[in-house]
Amino acid sequence: MWIVVAAWVASILVFSAFFMKTMIPLRIVAITSNAAFIAYALLGLHYGVFGRVYPILVLHACLLPLNVRRLHELRRLITAVREARDADTLEALVPYMKNEQHPEGDVLFKAGDPPDKLYLIQSGRVVFPELGKRLSAGELFGEVGLFAPQKVRTVTAICADDCRLATITGDKVLELYYQNPSFGLFLIRLVSGYIRQSRAEHA
């Protein structure tokens, strides 16, 4: 009987959903299972058992548009994250940050220190003696130590001028990393860029 086949197909799809590790495949399988259960319930009309299966029709008729909507939202979110500009991400980060003033020559952190903050330079310059590198206004630093396996700073940061910095704690960075996909992707870009640069310098 086709109604039995439809029931088995719908059940297998629901079972398969529990093996999905990411949301988009999960939503697609859920949509397919909703359609299969709706077909199963409608076949009940032909086989004279609709009175026993119509709650299934009502349930999955409600779940189907919900899953379609969630799939659309996920795809729209992925597109927005891919198209997000780094400047927009930094602007969204500022409300979570605190302002600090540091005089010229002030040591922000040393190699071997535990990482506790992420820094955004608002004015002035910061130098990293081990790297022979300077950063200026608008640039972010301190992210590598926050995600390093050893949980220590790998370089020293010194104010080359009087500096105005915006800072955010490591705990807040991790919270935003998990909550905000655009910020998470931005951090990945920063760290991967640093790794590529380090490899190029040592090649």
N, CA and C atoms as a LAMMPS dump frame, in Angstrom:
ITEM: TIMESTEP
0
ITEM: NUMBER OF ATOMS
609
ITEM: BOX BOUNDS ff ff ff
-5.0000000000000000e+02 5.0000000000000000e+02
-5.0000000000000000e+02 5.0000000000000000e+02
-5.0000000000000000e+02 5.0000000000000000e+02
ITEM: ATOMS id mol type element x y z
1 1 1 N 0.834 -1.203 0
2 1 2 C 0 0 0
3 1 3 C 0.869 1.254 0
4 2 1 N 0.482 2.235 -0.832
5 2 2 C 1.279 3.446 -0.942
6 2 3 C 1.316 4.231 0.365
7 3 1 N 0.275 4.123 1.149
8 3 2 C 0.264 4.846 2.417
9 3 3 C 1.346 4.321 3.367
10 4 1 N 1.608 3.028 3.302
11 4 2 C 2.672 2.435 4.119
12 4 3 C 4.043 2.908 3.636
13 5 1 N 4.199 2.943 2.309
14 5 2 C 5.466 3.424 1.731
15 5 3 C 5.711 4.867 2.15
16 6 1 N 4.674 5.711 2.056
17 6 2 C 4.806 7.12 2.436
18 6 3 C 5.171 7.253 3.916
19 7 1 N 4.577 6.42 4.746
20 7 2 C 4.874 6.466 6.182
21 7 3 C 6.329 6.107 6.456
22 8 1 N 6.833 5.071 5.77
23 8 2 C 8.226 4.667 5.957
24 8 3 C 9.192 5.731 5.445
25 9 1 N 8.9 6.315 4.291
26 9 2 C 9.764 7.369 3.74
27 9 3 C 9.823 8.557 4.693
28 10 1 N 8.665 8.977 5.193
29 10 2 C 8.62 10.107 6.12
30 10 3 C 9.389 9.796 7.402
31 11 1 N 9.241 8.592 7.915
32 11 2 C 9.938 8.198 9.146
33 11 3 C 11.444 8.15 8.943
34 12 1 N 11.885 7.636 7.795
35 12 2 C 13.326 7.571 7.498
36 12 3 C 13.913 8.974 7.398
37 13 1 N 13.155 9.901 6.806
38 13 2 C 13.631 11.28 6.692
39 13 3 C 13.769 11.928 8.065
40 14 1 N 12.82 11.689 8.944
41 14 2 C 12.923 12.226 10.304
42 14 3 C 14.135 11.629 11.015
43 15 1 N 14.333 10.33 10.859
44 15 2 C 15.487 9.662 11.467
45 15 3 C 16.785 10.252 10.921
46 16 1 N 16.819 10.524 9.613
47 16 2 C 18.021 11.087 8.982
48 16 3 C 18.336 12.474 9.519
49 17 1 N 17.3 13.227 9.882
50 17 2 C 17.522 14.591 10.37
51 17 3 C 18.41 14.628 11.605
52 18 1 N 18.359 13.571 12.413
53 18 2 C 19.164 13.535 13.637
54 18 3 C 20.657 13.351 13.347
55 19 1 N 21.009 13.033 12.103
56 19 2 C 22.413 12.851 11.732
57 19 3 C 22.979 14.098 11.047
58 20 1 N 22.151 15.11 10.845
59 20 2 C 22.624 16.336 10.213
60 20 3 C 23.436 17.16 11.22
61 21 1 N 24.625 17.58 10.829
62 21 2 C 25.5 18.322 11.736
63 21 3 C 25.454 19.825 11.51
64 22 1 N 24.876 20.267 10.399
65 22 2 C 24.759 21.692 10.121
66 22 3 C 23.308 22.026 9.809
67 23 1 N 22.974 23.315 9.963
68 23 2 C 21.572 23.709 9.954
69 23 3 C 20.91 23.643 8.58
70 24 1 N 21.612 24.005 7.519
71 24 2 C 20.96 24.028 6.206
72 24 3 C 20.548 22.623 5.764
73 25 1 N 21.434 21.612 5.807
74 25 2 C 20.981 20.25 5.49
75 25 3 C 19.846 19.78 6.406
76 26 1 N 19.912 20.175 7.676
77 26 2 C 18.859 19.795 8.616
78 26 3 C 17.51 20.366 8.177
79 27 1 N 17.496 21.642 7.8
80 27 2 C 16.243 22.265 7.362
81 27 3 C 15.723 21.627 6.068
82 28 1 N 16.637 21.306 5.155
83 28 2 C 16.214 20.699 3.889
84 28 3 C 15.576 19.334 4.14
85 29 1 N 16.206 18.532 4.992
86 29 2 C 15.642 17.219 5.32
87 29 3 C 14.312 17.38 6.046
88 30 1 N 14.213 18.382 6.935
89 30 2 C 12.966 18.625 7.657
90 30 3 C 11.844 19 6.697
91 31 1 N 12.16 19.835 5.709
92 31 2 C 11.153 20.227 4.71
93 31 3 C 10.685 19.002 3.925
94 32 1 N 11.637 18.166 3.539
95 32 2 C 11.292 16.956 2.779
96 32 3 C 10.431 16.02 3.615
97 33 1 N 10.763 15.885 4.893
98 33 2 C 9.965 15.009 5.762
99 33 3 C 8.566 15.584 5.982
100 34 1 N 8.453 16.923 6.079
101 34 2 C 7.133 17.551 6.19
102 34 3 C 6.277 17.207 4.979
103 35 1 N 6.88 17.32 3.771
104 35 2 C 6.144 17.004 2.546
105 35 3 C 5.733 15.534 2.515
106 36 1 N 6.626 14.657 2.988
107 36 2 C 6.32 13.224 2.999
108 36 3 C 5.188 12.909 3.971
109 37 1 N 5.178 13.532 5.136
110 37 2 C 4.097 13.298 6.094
111 37 3 C 2.766 13.86 5.595
112 38 1 N 2.83 14.993 4.883
113 38 2 C 1.603 15.544 4.303
114 38 3 C 1.039 14.581 3.254
115 39 1 N 1.936 14.024 2.429
116 39 2 C 1.502 13.048 1.426
117 39 3 C 0.912 11.812 2.104
118 40 1 N 1.556 11.381 3.177
119 40 2 C 1.052 10.227 3.935
120 40 3 C -0.369 10.488 4.464
121 41 1 N -0.576 11.678 5.034
122 41 2 C -1.891 11.999 5.582
123 41 3 C -2.947 12.108 4.491
124 42 1 N -2.578 12.695 3.349
125 42 2 C -3.539 12.835 2.251
126 42 3 C -3.903 11.476 1.638
127 43 1 N -2.934 10.558 1.646
128 43 2 C -3.249 9.206 1.172
129 43 3 C -4.287 8.525 2.066
130 44 1 N -4.368 9.011 3.3
131 44 2 C -5.376 8.476 4.206
132 44 3 C -6.789 8.689 3.69
133 45 1 N -6.987 9.733 2.876
134 45 2 C -8.3 9.96 2.26
135 45 3 C -8.661 8.81 1.331
136 46 1 N -7.66 8.364 0.553
137 46 2 C -7.9 7.299 -0.418
138 46 3 C -8.146 5.953 0.266
139 47 1 N -7.431 5.727 1.37
140 47 2 C -7.523 4.42 2.035
141 47 3 C -8.52 4.425 3.197
142 48 1 N -9.224 5.519 3.373
143 48 2 C -10.279 5.56 4.381
144 48 3 C -9.817 5.635 5.81
145 49 1 N -8.605 6.134 6.024
146 49 2 C -8.111 6.241 7.407
147 49 3 C -7.773 7.694 7.76
148 50 1 N -8.305 8.613 6.995
149 50 2 C -7.954 10.023 7.209
150 50 3 C -8.312 10.5 8.615
151 51 1 N -9.388 9.957 9.158
152 51 2 C -9.799 10.355 10.502
153 51 3 C -8.749 10.077 11.551
154 52 1 N -7.879 9.11 11.288
155 52 2 C -6.838 8.763 12.259
156 52 3 C -5.528 9.5 12.005
157 53 1 N -5.359 10.038 10.788
158 53 2 C -4.059 10.653 10.462
159 53 3 C -4.151 12.152 10.2
160 54 1 N -5.357 12.744 10.289
161 54 2 C -5.442 14.171 9.972
162 54 3 C -4.647 15.062 10.938
163 55 1 N -4.432 14.675 12.238
164 55 2 C -3.553 15.512 13.08
165 55 3 C -2.137 15.623 12.499
166 56 1 N -1.682 14.558 11.839
167 56 2 C -0.357 14.598 11.203
168 56 3 C -0.356 15.628 10.078
169 57 1 N -1.441 15.685 9.317
170 57 2 C -1.554 16.677 8.246
171 57 3 C -1.51 18.089 8.806
172 58 1 N -2.245 18.329 9.869
173 58 2 C -2.272 19.666 10.473
174 58 3 C -0.883 20.056 10.99
175 59 1 N -0.23 19.117 11.704
176 59 2 C 1.091 19.398 12.272
177 59 3 C 2.096 19.762 11.191
178 60 1 N 2.21 18.928 10.165
179 60 2 C 3.25 19.153 9.157
180 60 3 C 2.881 20.244 8.162
181 61 1 N 1.591 20.53 8.021
182 61 2 C 1.183 21.685 7.222
183 61 3 C 1.608 22.985 7.908
184 62 1 N 1.696 22.959 9.234
185 62 2 C 2.188 24.118 9.988
186 62 3 C 3.72 24.177 10.003
187 63 1 N 4.359 23.012 10.123
188 63 2 C 5.821 22.97 10.192
189 63 3 C 6.484 23.276 8.858
190 64 1 N 5.847 22.922 7.761
191 64 2 C 6.457 23.113 6.443
192 64 3 C 6.784 24.58 6.168
193 65 1 N 5.842 25.524 6.277
194 65 2 C 6.2 26.93 6.021
195 65 3 C 7.202 27.473 7.029
196 66 1 N 7.151 26.962 8.266
197 66 2 C 8.117 27.403 9.271
198 66 3 C 9.53 26.993 8.88
199 67 1 N 9.704 25.735 8.446
200 67 2 C 11.028 25.27 8.03
201 67 3 C 11.513 25.979 6.772
202 68 1 N 10.593 26.259 5.857
203 68 2 C 10.963 27.002 4.645
204 68 3 C 11.441 28.402 5.012
205 69 1 N 10.733 29.031 5.939
206 69 2 C 11.125 30.379 6.378
207 69 3 C 12.487 30.364 7.048
208 70 1 N 12.721 29.395 7.945
209 70 2 C 14.01 29.309 8.636
210 70 3 C 15.15 29.047 7.653
211 71 1 N 14.903 28.226 6.635
212 71 2 C 15.923 27.974 5.618
213 71 3 C 16.238 29.259 4.867
214 72 1 N 15.222 30.022 4.522
215 72 2 C 15.424 31.297 3.834
216 72 3 C 16.221 32.26 4.705
217 73 1 N 15.906 32.308 6.001
218 73 2 C 16.625 33.192 6.917
219 73 3 C 18.091 32.796 7.036
220 74 1 N 18.379 31.493 7.093
221 74 2 C 19.755 31.017 7.17
222 74 3 C 20.555 31.411 5.941
223 75 1 N 19.952 31.216 4.773
224 75 2 C 20.644 31.567 3.538
225 75 3 C 20.875 33.066 3.433
226 76 1 N 19.901 33.839 3.886
227 76 2 C 20.052 35.299 3.873
228 76 3 C 21.146 35.739 4.839
229 77 1 N 21.22 35.074 6.007
230 77 2 C 22.263 35.381 6.982
231 77 3 C 23.641 35.075 6.427
232 78 1 N 23.791 33.926 5.777
233 78 2 C 25.082 33.549 5.192
234 78 3 C 25.513 34.563 4.143
235 79 1 N 24.569 34.99 3.312
236 79 2 C 24.879 36 2.293
237 79 3 C 25.307 37.309 2.939
238 80 1 N 24.595 37.718 3.995
239 80 2 C 24.933 38.968 4.682
240 80 3 C 26.308 38.906 5.321
241 81 1 N 26.644 37.75 5.913
242 81 2 C 27.963 37.592 6.542
243 81 3 C 29.066 37.653 5.496
244 82 1 N 28.853 37.007 4.363
245 82 2 C 29.858 37.006 3.305
246 82 3 C 30.086 38.396 2.741
247 83 1 N 29.015 39.197 2.701
248 83 2 C 29.113 40.526 2.104
249 83 3 C 29.453 41.61 3.122
250 84 1 N 29.511 41.247 4.398
251 84 2 C 29.778 42.239 5.441
252 84 3 C 31.175 42.831 5.282
253 85 1 N 31.266 44.148 5.415
254 85 2 C 32.564 44.82 5.336
255 85 3 C 33.209 44.851 6.714
256 86 1 N 34.539 44.784 6.729
257 86 2 C 35.253 44.827 8.004
258 86 3 C 34.964 46.122 8.756
259 87 1 N 34.82 47.235 8.016
260 87 2 C 34.549 48.53 8.661
261 87 3 C 33.214 48.501 9.386
262 88 1 N 32.216 47.869 8.782
263 88 2 C 30.901 47.76 9.428
264 88 3 C 30.986 46.915 10.693
265 89 1 N 31.776 45.847 10.631
266 89 2 C 31.927 44.968 11.792
267 89 3 C 32.606 45.698 12.939
268 90 1 N 33.649 46.476 12.635
269 90 2 C 34.341 47.243 13.666
270 90 3 C 33.415 48.285 14.289
271 91 1 N 32.611 48.925 13.452
272 91 2 C 31.673 49.935 13.954
273 91 3 C 30.671 49.308 14.915
274 92 1 N 30.228 48.088 14.597
275 92 2 C 29.282 47.394 15.473
276 92 3 C 29.946 46.953 16.779
277 93 1 N 31.275 46.817 16.766
278 93 2 C 32.01 46.361 17.94
279 93 3 C 32.21 47.482 18.959
280 94 1 N 32.293 48.73 18.492
281 94 2 C 32.643 49.871 19.346
282 94 3 C 31.754 50.019 20.581
283 95 1 N 30.418 49.845 20.499
284 95 2 C 29.599 50.015 21.708
285 95 3 C 29.96 49.072 22.853
286 96 1 N 30.637 47.984 22.568
287 96 2 C 31.016 47.021 23.601
288 96 3 C 32.401 47.325 24.191
289 97 1 N 33.052 48.381 23.699
290 97 2 C 34.434 48.654 24.071
291 97 3 C 34.529 49.813 25.068
292 98 1 N 35.654 49.865 25.784
293 98 2 C 35.946 50.95 26.717
294 98 3 C 37.153 51.742 26.204
295 99 1 N 37.124 53.058 26.434
296 99 2 C 38.22 53.92 25.973
297 99 3 C 39.332 53.981 27.009
298 100 1 N 40.568 53.956 26.516
299 100 2 C 41.737 54.056 27.39
300 100 3 C 42.72 55.062 26.789
301 101 1 N 43.4 55.807 27.651
302 101 2 C 44.452 56.734 27.234
303 101 3 C 45.794 56.192 27.718
304 102 1 N 46.782 56.154 26.816
305 102 2 C 48.107 55.65 27.174
306 102 3 C 49.166 56.614 26.645
307 103 1 N 50.144 56.981 27.488
308 103 2 C 51.197 57.902 27.035
309 103 3 C 52.226 57.193 26.144
310 104 1 N 53.002 57.979 25.433
311 104 2 C 54.069 57.427 24.605
312 104 3 C 55.029 56.598 25.46
313 105 1 N 55.4 55.418 24.967
314 105 2 C 56.31 54.54 25.681
315 105 3 C 55.632 53.562 26.623
316 106 1 N 54.344 53.703 26.808
317 106 2 C 53.623 52.793 27.698
318 106 3 C 53.577 51.388 27.08
319 107 1 N 53.886 50.373 27.892
320 107 2 C 53.86 48.985 27.437
321 107 3 C 52.459 48.433 27.698
322 108 1 N 51.774 48.093 26.629
323 108 2 C 50.416 47.569 26.758
324 108 3 C 50.419 46.128 27.234
325 109 1 N 51.33 45.347 26.682
326 109 2 C 51.532 43.974 27.138
327 109 3 C 52.876 43.489 26.638
328 110 1 N 53.413 42.448 27.284
329 110 2 C 54.691 41.861 26.916
330 110 3 C 54.496 40.43 26.443
331 111 1 N 55.448 39.94 25.662
332 111 2 C 55.426 38.538 25.259
333 111 3 C 55.444 37.662 26.5
334 112 1 N 54.526 36.711 26.545
335 112 2 C 54.408 35.825 27.705
336 112 3 C 53.299 36.209 28.659
337 113 1 N 52.771 37.447 28.525
338 113 2 C 51.647 37.862 29.376
339 113 3 C 50.375 37.109 28.986
340 114 1 N 49.464 36.892 29.945
341 114 2 C 48.173 36.289 29.586
342 114 3 C 47.339 37.29 28.787
343 115 1 N 46.684 36.856 27.731
344 115 2 C 45.863 37.777 26.929
345 115 3 C 44.539 38.057 27.628
346 116 1 N 44.195 39.33 27.74
347 116 2 C 42.946 39.675 28.413
348 116 3 C 42.089 40.658 27.625
349 117 1 N 42.66 41.271 26.557
350 117 2 C 41.926 42.303 25.836
351 117 3 C 42.196 42.237 24.335
352 118 1 N 41.258 42.818 23.614
353 118 2 C 41.421 43.1 22.191
354 118 3 C 41.45 44.623 22.076
355 119 1 N 42.327 45.171 21.234
356 119 2 C 42.546 46.608 21.159
357 119 3 C 42.193 47.153 19.777
358 120 1 N 41.589 48.346 19.764
359 120 2 C 41.356 49.095 18.535
360 120 3 C 42.006 50.463 18.709
361 121 1 N 42.909 50.824 17.802
362 121 2 C 43.601 52.109 17.895
363 121 3 C 42.69 53.209 17.357
364 122 1 N 42.381 54.182 18.198
365 122 2 C 41.579 55.321 17.769
366 122 3 C 42.442 56.495 17.355
367 123 1 N 43.575 56.671 18.034
368 123 2 C 44.558 57.669 17.623
369 123 3 C 45.925 57.242 18.141
370 124 1 N 46.985 57.658 17.448
371 124 2 C 48.34 57.262 17.806
372 124 3 C 48.793 56.017 17.07
373 125 1 N 49.974 55.538 17.461
374 125 2 C 50.536 54.347 16.829
375 125 3 C 51.058 53.4 17.906
376 126 1 N 51.002 52.11 17.592
377 126 2 C 51.505 51.066 18.49
378 126 3 C 52.555 50.269 17.736
379 127 1 N 53.691 50.02 18.403
380 127 2 C 54.791 49.299 17.77
381 127 3 C 54.97 47.938 18.426
382 128 1 N 55.377 46.954 17.613
383 128 2 C 55.656 45.59 18.081
384 128 3 C 57.123 45.297 17.776
385 129 1 N 58.016 45.475 18.766
386 129 2 C 59.47 45.374 18.515
387 129 3 C 59.904 44.055 17.891
388 130 1 N 59.329 42.937 18.337
389 130 2 C 59.751 41.631 17.809
390 130 3 C 59.444 41.487 16.317
391 131 1 N 58.416 42.183 15.867
392 131 2 C 57.999 42.066 14.467
393 131 3 C 58.512 43.219 13.605
394 132 1 N 59.003 44.295 14.267
395 132 2 C 59.383 45.482 13.521
396 132 3 C 58.182 46.091 12.806
397 133 1 N 57.042 46.086 13.471
398 133 2 C 55.791 46.473 12.829
399 133 3 C 55.107 47.561 13.636
400 134 1 N 54.449 48.499 12.911
401 134 2 C 53.68 49.558 13.555
402 134 3 C 52.243 49.526 13.046
403 135 1 N 51.309 49.776 13.961
404 135 2 C 49.905 49.912 13.582
405 135 3 C 49.44 51.312 13.933
406 136 1 N 48.488 51.816 13.174
407 136 2 C 47.991 53.165 13.388
408 136 3 C 46.481 53.159 13.552
409 137 1 N 45.895 54.354 13.579
410 137 2 C 44.464 54.508 13.864
411 137 3 C 43.602 53.675 12.924
412 138 1 N 42.601 53.024 13.524
413 138 2 C 41.665 52.203 12.758
414 138 3 C 42.033 50.738 12.705
415 139 1 N 43.213 50.385 13.235
416 139 2 C 43.66 48.988 13.173
417 139 3 C 43.437 48.288 14.512
418 140 1 N 43.2 47.002 14.401
419 140 2 C 42.873 46.157 15.547
420 140 3 C 44.057 45.242 15.843
421 141 1 N 44.315 44.976 17.133
422 141 2 C 45.377 44.026 17.468
423 141 3 C 45.063 43.35 18.789
424 142 1 N 45.787 42.263 19.058
425 142 2 C 45.603 41.512 20.292
426 142 3 C 44.757 40.27 20.136
427 143 1 N 44.268 40.025 18.883
428 143 2 C 43.371 38.885 18.682
429 143 3 C 44.1 37.552 18.673
430 144 1 N 45.379 37.557 18.274
431 144 2 C 46.111 36.296 18.154
432 144 3 C 46.277 35.629 19.512
433 145 1 N 46.656 36.4 20.527
434 145 2 C 46.849 35.837 21.86
435 145 3 C 45.571 35.259 22.444
436 146 1 N 44.433 35.884 22.121
437 146 2 C 43.158 35.408 22.665
438 146 3 C 42.809 34.013 22.178
439 147 1 N 43.261 33.684 20.946
440 147 2 C 42.906 32.392 20.366
441 147 3 C 44.08 31.425 20.301
442 148 1 N 45.253 31.847 20.795
443 148 2 C 46.422 30.973 20.77
444 148 3 C 46.241 29.812 21.743
445 149 1 N 46.682 28.595 21.365
446 149 2 C 46.526 27.437 22.266
447 149 3 C 47.226 27.632 23.605
448 150 1 N 48.365 28.357 23.598
449 150 2 C 49.125 28.541 24.841
450 150 3 C 48.513 29.597 25.752
451 151 1 N 47.559 30.409 25.213
452 151 2 C 46.911 31.468 25.978
453 151 3 C 47.918 32.459 26.563
454 152 1 N 48.917 32.84 25.754
455 152 2 C 49.878 33.866 26.163
456 152 3 C 50.125 34.801 24.981
457 153 1 N 50.556 36.022 25.292
458 153 2 C 50.942 36.958 24.257
459 153 3 C 52.241 36.492 23.607
460 154 1 N 52.295 36.602 22.299
461 154 2 C 53.495 36.148 21.581
462 154 3 C 54.449 37.295 21.257
463 155 1 N 53.989 38.549 21.402
464 155 2 C 54.819 39.724 21.126
465 155 3 C 54.555 40.779 22.189
466 156 1 N 55.361 41.853 22.133
467 156 2 C 55.21 42.999 23.029
468 156 3 C 54.588 44.153 22.252
469 157 1 N 53.677 44.879 22.876
470 157 2 C 53.039 46.038 22.247
471 157 3 C 53.358 47.288 23.059
472 158 1 N 53.92 48.311 22.395
473 158 2 C 54.331 49.556 23.058
474 158 3 C 53.734 50.738 22.306
475 159 1 N 53.254 51.715 23.039
476 159 2 C 52.712 52.923 22.411
477 159 3 C 53.863 53.76 21.84
478 160 1 N 53.857 53.965 20.535
479 160 2 C 54.887 54.777 19.891
480 160 3 C 54.562 56.264 20.03
481 161 1 N 53.32 56.592 20.285
482 161 2 C 52.861 57.967 20.534
483 161 3 C 51.89 57.923 21.706
484 162 1 N 51.409 59.103 22.087
485 162 2 C 50.273 59.122 22.995
486 162 3 C 49.105 58.472 22.259
487 163 1 N 48.498 57.482 22.882
488 163 2 C 47.479 56.68 22.19
489 163 3 C 46.132 56.743 22.891
490 164 1 N 45.111 56.772 22.085
491 164 2 C 43.746 56.574 22.574
492 164 3 C 43.262 55.251 21.98
493 165 1 N 42.941 54.322 22.879
494 165 2 C 42.587 52.968 22.452
495 165 3 C 41.183 52.617 22.934
496 166 1 N 40.507 51.792 22.156
497 166 2 C 39.255 51.186 22.586
498 166 3 C 39.554 49.713 22.855
499 167 1 N 39.117 49.212 23.994
500 167 2 C 39.433 47.83 24.371
501 167 3 C 38.165 47.066 24.706
502 168 1 N 38.259 45.768 24.532
503 168 2 C 37.163 44.874 24.889
504 168 3 C 37.776 43.625 25.513
505 169 1 N 37.166 43.11 26.558
506 169 2 C 37.742 41.972 27.277
507 169 3 C 37.695 40.698 26.429
508 170 1 N 38.592 39.783 26.739
509 170 2 C 38.641 38.511 26.019
510 170 3 C 37.344 37.728 26.149
511 171 1 N 36.738 37.764 27.347
512 171 2 C 35.479 37.039 27.545
513 171 3 C 34.373 37.596 26.657
514 172 1 N 34.328 38.924 26.522
515 172 2 C 33.303 39.542 25.682
516 172 3 C 33.558 39.229 24.212
517 173 1 N 34.829 39.18 23.813
518 173 2 C 35.172 38.808 22.438
519 173 3 C 34.647 37.421 22.11
520 174 1 N 34.869 36.473 23.012
521 174 2 C 34.398 35.103 22.787
522 174 3 C 32.875 35.048 22.733
523 175 1 N 32.223 35.836 23.59
524 175 2 C 30.751 35.879 23.585
525 175 3 C 30.241 36.395 22.236
526 176 1 N 30.847 37.481 21.741
527 176 2 C 30.431 38.046 20.453
528 176 3 C 30.784 37.112 19.305
529 177 1 N 31.894 36.399 19.445
530 177 2 C 32.31 35.459 18.406
531 177 3 C 31.227 34.405 18.174
532 178 1 N 30.644 33.914 19.258
533 178 2 C 29.621 32.881 19.144
534 178 3 C 28.251 33.453 18.778
535 179 1 N 27.994 34.712 19.137
536 179 2 C 26.673 35.29 18.905
537 179 3 C 26.545 36.006 17.567
538 180 1 N 27.65 36.556 17.068
539 180 2 C 27.603 37.398 15.873
540 180 3 C 28.434 36.767 14.76
541 181 1 N 27.794 36.164 13.755
542 181 2 C 28.544 35.507 12.672
543 181 3 C 29.484 36.455 11.919
544 182 1 N 29.06 37.719 11.723
545 182 2 C 29.911 38.678 11
546 182 3 C 31.199 38.933 11.765
547 183 1 N 31.1 39.093 13.094
548 183 2 C 32.283 39.318 13.915
549 183 3 C 33.172 38.083 13.939
550 184 1 N 32.542 36.907 14.016
551 184 2 C 33.322 35.668 13.997
552 184 3 C 34.129 35.534 12.722
553 185 1 N 33.495 35.826 11.57
554 185 2 C 34.203 35.754 10.297
555 185 3 C 35.298 36.798 10.216
556 186 1 N 35.034 37.981 10.772
557 186 2 C 36.034 39.049 10.793
558 186 3 C 37.279 38.616 11.569
559 187 1 N 37.08 37.99 12.732
560 187 2 C 38.217 37.51 13.523
561 187 3 C 38.996 36.426 12.782
562 188 1 N 38.279 35.543 12.113
563 188 2 C 38.949 34.496 11.343
564 188 3 C 39.814 35.11 10.252
565 189 1 N 39.293 36.15 9.591
566 189 2 C 40.075 36.842 8.56
567 189 3 C 41.334 37.471 9.149
568 190 1 N 41.186 38.094 10.336
569 190 2 C 42.338 38.723 10.978
570 190 3 C 43.425 37.708 11.304
571 191 1 N 43.016 36.626 11.966
572 191 2 C 43.991 35.619 12.392
573 191 3 C 44.629 34.923 11.194
574 192 1 N 43.828 34.583 10.188
575 192 2 C 44.378 33.914 9.016
576 192 3 C 45.32 34.843 8.254
577 193 1 N 45 36.15 8.229
578 193 2 C 45.894 37.111 7.588
579 193 3 C 47.224 37.204 8.307
580 194 1 N 47.167 37.167 9.646
581 194 2 C 48.398 37.197 10.438
582 194 3 C 49.243 35.953 10.177
583 195 1 N 48.587 34.795 10.098
584 195 2 C 49.308 33.542 9.846
585 195 3 C 49.967 33.562 8.469
586 196 1 N 49.21 34.035 7.455
587 196 2 C 49.782 34.108 6.108
588 196 3 C 50.981 35.032 6.063
589 197 1 N 50.873 36.177 6.764
590 197 2 C 51.97 37.133 6.787
591 197 3 C 53.199 36.546 7.467
592 198 1 N 52.979 35.845 8.587
593 198 2 C 54.101 35.242 9.319
594 198 3 C 54.807 34.199 8.467
595 199 1 N 54.033 33.382 7.746
596 199 2 C 54.635 32.375 6.881
597 199 3 C 55.428 33.012 5.75
598 200 1 N 54.888 34.107 5.195
599 200 2 C 55.586 34.787 4.094
600 200 3 C 56.902 35.39 4.571
601 201 1 N 56.896 35.918 5.812
602 201 2 C 58.114 36.531 6.352
603 201 3 C 59.177 35.49 6.649
604 202 1 N 58.762 34.252 6.967
605 202 2 C 59.725 33.208 7.313
606 202 3 C 60.016 32.266 6.143
607 203 1 N 59.429 32.548 4.979
608 203 2 C 59.65 31.688 3.805
609 203 3 C 61.041 31.887 3.233
